Amino acid sequence: MNLFTRGATRRPEPAAPPRPAGPPEVGPAALPDPALAALTGEWAIDPTHSRIGFSVRHAMVTTVRGSFSEFRSRLYFDGRDPSRSQAEIVVSTGSVDTGVEQRDAHLVGREFLDSANYPRMRFTSTGVEFHGDDVYRMTGDLTIKAVTRSVVLELTYIGQVTDPFGYQRVGFDGTTTINRSEWGLNYSSRLAEGGAMVSEKVRLQLDIAAIRTPPAG
């Protein structure tokens, strides 16, 4: 029917019922495993079984990988409500190791980490969301060379065990990609073909084994 024909009428559409107040419902697939509630508490990264590393494209055709051997951490995991979880990791920038002494000396210099003036870099979480299938998304502030910017870590829960010494351990893998120039790592040597000697994109990789911290007292 032509609605613009003279005399044509149109019944009003019934109003949609109002939505109930309060947060939206969350389906079962978006809820963490109830068994994770037993893991709620304080944890610390085990440095001998963990790796805080990075990878970056070099000369457009190869990838350089490195890690930091000195760091400390403070972790709180809430298995009932992951949004209450918190993490802080402080890394010694002078502990960078790529397996090549000359390259490491360049990385701790002023064109990159400038460890003499900025001996620490820090990640402090600001929020955690559970995304299903043992995957969490942790937002946090990453500080390098006195520049602080927000990043998002994609974290995968690996599992938990009690080792032969009675320590309870939990494992997570985390990754994020940053643009190093946004933190003042401004090395900009170019290749004859026009590409960058070192890519501005740096992939950060956290292979975390954490040990439960005994309650104080």
C-alpha positions in Angstrom: 0.0 0.0 0.0 1.2 3.5 -0.9 1.4 5.3 2.5 1.1 8.7 0.7 -2.3 7.8 -0.8 -5.0 10.2 0.4 -6.9 8.7 3.3 -4.3 6.0 4.0 -3.7 5.4 7.7 -1.0 3.6 9.6 -1.4 2.0 12.9 1.2 3.2 15.5 3.9 0.6 16.3 3.6 -0.7 19.9 6.3 0.8 22.2 9.1 -1.6 23.0 9.1 -2.6 26.7 11.8 -0.7 28.8 15.0 -2.6 29.5 15.5 -3.5 33.1 18.0 -1.3 35.0 21.4 -2.7 36.0 24.4 -4.3 34.3 23.8 -6.5 31.2 23.5 -10.2 31.7 26.6 -12.2 31.1 26.3 -15.6 29.5 27.9 -18.7 31.0 30.6 -18.8 28.3 31.8 -15.4 29.5 32.3 -16.5 33.1 35.6 -17.9 34.5 35.9 -21.5 35.7 34.6 -21.6 39.3 37.6 -23.7 40.2 39.8 -20.7 39.7 38.3 -19.2 42.9 40.8 -21.4 44.8 43.7 -19.4 43.2 42.6 -16.1 44.6 45.4 -14.4 46.5 48.9 -12.9 46.3 51.5 -14.2 43.8 55.0 -13.4 42.7 56.8 -14.1 39.4 59.4 -16.8 39.7 62.3 -15.2 37.7 64.1 -18.5 37.1 61.2 -20.0 35.3 59.7 -16.9 33.6 60.7 -14.7 30.7 60.0 -11.0 30.0 61.0 -10.6 26.5 60.5 -8.8 23.2 61.0 -9.3 19.5 61.5 -6.7 16.7 62.1 -6.8 13.0 65.6 -6.0 12.0 66.8 -4.8 8.6 63.3 -5.7 7.3 64.2 -9.4 6.8 65.0 -10.9 10.2 63.7 -10.8 13.8 65.8 -10.0 16.9 64.7 -11.5 20.2 65.8 -10.5 23.6 64.7 -10.5 27.3 65.3 -8.8 30.6 66.9 -10.9 33.3 66.2 -8.6 36.3 62.7 -7.7 37.4 60.4 -7.8 40.4 56.6 -8.2 40.7 53.5 -7.8 42.8 50.5 -9.8 41.6 47.0 -10.3 42.9 44.7 -12.7 41.2 41.0 -12.9 42.0 39.6 -16.1 40.5 36.0 -15.2 41.5 36.0 -11.7 40.0 38.9 -11.2 37.6 38.2 -7.4 37.4 39.6 -7.2 40.9 43.0 -8.7 39.9 46.1 -6.4 39.9 49.6 -6.6 38.6 52.8 -4.5 38.9 56.1 -5.5 37.2 59.3 -3.4 37.5 62.1 -4.2 35.1 65.7 -3.2 35.1 66.4 -1.8 31.7 70.1 -2.4 32.0 69.5 -6.2 32.2 68.6 -6.5 28.5 70.1 -9.5 26.8 69.9 -10.3 23.1 72.9 -12.6 23.0 75.1 -10.0 21.3 77.2 -7.8 23.7 77.6 -4.9 21.2 73.9 -4.8 20.4 73.0 -4.9 24.1 75.3 -1.9 24.7 73.4 0.0 21.9 70.0 -0.9 23.5 70.9 0.5 26.9 72.3 3.7 25.3 70.5 7.0 24.7 69.0 6.0 21.3 67.0 3.3 23.0 66.4 2.6 26.7 69.0 5.1 28.1 69.5 3.0 31.2 71.9 5.5 32.8 69.1 8.0 33.2 66.1 5.6 33.3 67.2 2.4 35.1 63.6 1.1 35.5 60.5 0.5 33.3 57.2 -0.3 34.9 53.9 -1.9 34.0 50.9 -1.2 36.4 47.5 -2.7 35.6 44.4 -0.5 35.6 41.8 -3.1 34.6 41.2 -6.8 33.8 38.4 -8.4 31.8 37.7 -12.1 31.2 37.1 -13.0 27.6 36.4 -16.7 27.8 38.5 -19.9 27.0 41.1 -19.0 29.6 41.8 -15.6 27.9 42.0 -12.3 29.9 42.6 -8.8 28.7 44.6 -6.7 31.1 44.8 -2.9 30.5 47.7 -1.1 32.2 50.1 1.8 32.2 53.5 1.1 30.7 56.3 3.6 31.7 59.5 3.7 29.7 61.9 6.7 29.9 59.4 8.7 32.0 56.8 8.3 29.3 53.6 6.6 30.5 51.0 5.2 28.0 48.2 2.7 28.2 48.7 -0.8 26.7 46.5 -3.9 26.5 48.0 -7.3 27.4 46.3 -10.4 26.0 46.8 -13.0 28.7 46.2 -16.8 28.4 45.9 -18.9 31.6 48.1 -22.0 31.2 47.2 -23.8 34.4 48.3 -24.5 38.0 50.2 -27.2 39.8 51.8 -27.9 43.2 55.5 -28.6 42.6 57.5 -31.3 44.5 58.6 -28.7 47.1 55.0 -27.9 48.0 54.8 -24.5 46.2 51.7 -23.7 44.3 52.4 -22.4 40.8 50.3 -20.8 38.2 51.2 -20.0 34.5 50.2 -17.2 32.2 51.4 -16.1 28.7 50.9 -12.5 27.7 51.6 -10.4 24.6 51.1 -6.9 23.4 52.6 -4.8 20.5 53.8 -1.2 21.0 55.3 1.5 18.8 58.7 2.2 20.4 58.8 5.9 19.2 55.8 6.7 21.4 58.0 6.0 24.4 61.0 8.0 23.1 63.0 5.1 21.7 63.8 7.1 18.6 66.6 5.3 16.8 65.8 5.9 13.1 68.6 4.6 10.9 67.3 3.8 7.4 68.3 1.2 4.8 69.4 2.1 1.3 66.1 0.6 0.1 64.2 3.0 2.3 63.1 0.7 5.1 63.9 1.0 8.7 66.9 -0.7 10.2 64.9 -1.4 13.3 61.1 -1.6 13.1 59.1 0.8 15.2 56.8 -2.1 16.2 58.0 -4.1 19.2 56.2 -7.2 20.4 56.4 -7.7 24.2 56.1 -11.3 25.4 55.6 -12.4 29.0 55.9 -16.1 29.9 54.9 -16.1 33.5 55.3 -18.7 36.2 54.1 -17.3 39.5 54.3 -18.7 43.0 51.7 -18.1 45.6 52.9 -15.8 48.4 52.2 -17.1 51.9 49.8 -14.9 53.9 51.6 -12.4 56.2 51.9 -13.7 59.8 
